Amino acid sequence: MENKNSEFSEIVADMSQFAGALVGTAVIAGKKVMRYLNDLTIVDTILKPPANADEVQTIDSKIGKTNTEAD
């Protein structure tokens, strides 16, 4: 009986070690994916020029327009 208990304990220990390694790998891979996606969005926003320079407005000018229209 004692032999079966120790064998079961070893199996559980091996499974928990494997699960820990799997979770650790998943966390590292997730971080790398997030960094990669973040880099892609940063590069995309830097390289993307405005569609038309005349149509580009600042937030202040949009707020000023809205306030004058409301009066």
C-alpha positions in Angstrom: 0.0 0.0 0.0 2.8 2.4 0.9 4.5 1.7 -2.5 1.3 2.8 -4.3 1.1 6.0 -2.3 4.6 7.0 -3.0 4.2 6.2 -6.7 1.0 8.4 -6.7 2.9 11.2 -5.0 5.7 11.0 -7.6 3.1 11.2 -10.4 1.4 14.2 -8.8 4.8 15.9 -8.3 5.7 15.3 -11.9 2.4 16.6 -13.2 2.6 19.8 -11.1 6.2 20.4 -12.3 5.0 20.0 -15.9 2.0 22.3 -15.3 4.2 24.9 -13.7 6.6 24.8 -16.6 3.7 25.1 -19.1 2.2 28.1 -17.3 5.6 29.8 -17.1 6.1 29.3 -20.8 2.6 30.6 -21.6 3.3 33.7 -19.5 6.5 34.4 -21.3 5.0 33.8 -24.7 2.1 36.1 -23.8 4.5 38.9 -22.8 6.4 38.6 -26.0 3.2 38.7 -28.1 2.0 41.8 -26.2 5.4 43.5 -26.8 5.3 42.6 -30.5 1.7 43.9 -30.9 2.6 47.1 -29.0 5.6 47.6 -31.3 3.4 47.1 -34.4 0.9 49.7 -33.2 3.7 52.2 -32.4 5.3 51.8 -35.8 1.9 52.0 -37.5 1.0 55.3 -35.9 4.4 56.8 -36.5 4.5 55.8 -40.2 0.9 56.6 -41.1 0.6 60.1 -42.5 -2.6 62.2 -42.2 -5.0 61.6 -45.1 -5.3 65.3 -45.9 -3.4 68.1 -44.1 -6.3 70.5 -44.5 -8.7 68.2 -42.7 -6.4 67.6 -39.7 -7.7 69.6 -36.7 -6.5 69.9 -33.2 -8.7 69.0 -30.3 -8.8 72.6 -29.2 -10.3 73.8 -32.5 -12.9 71.0 -32.4 -13.9 72.0 -28.9 -14.0 75.7 -29.9 -16.3 74.8 -32.8 -18.6 72.8 -30.6 -18.8 75.6 -28.0 -19.7 78.2 -30.6 -22.3 76.0 -32.2 -24.0 75.4 -28.9 -24.3 79.1 -28.2 
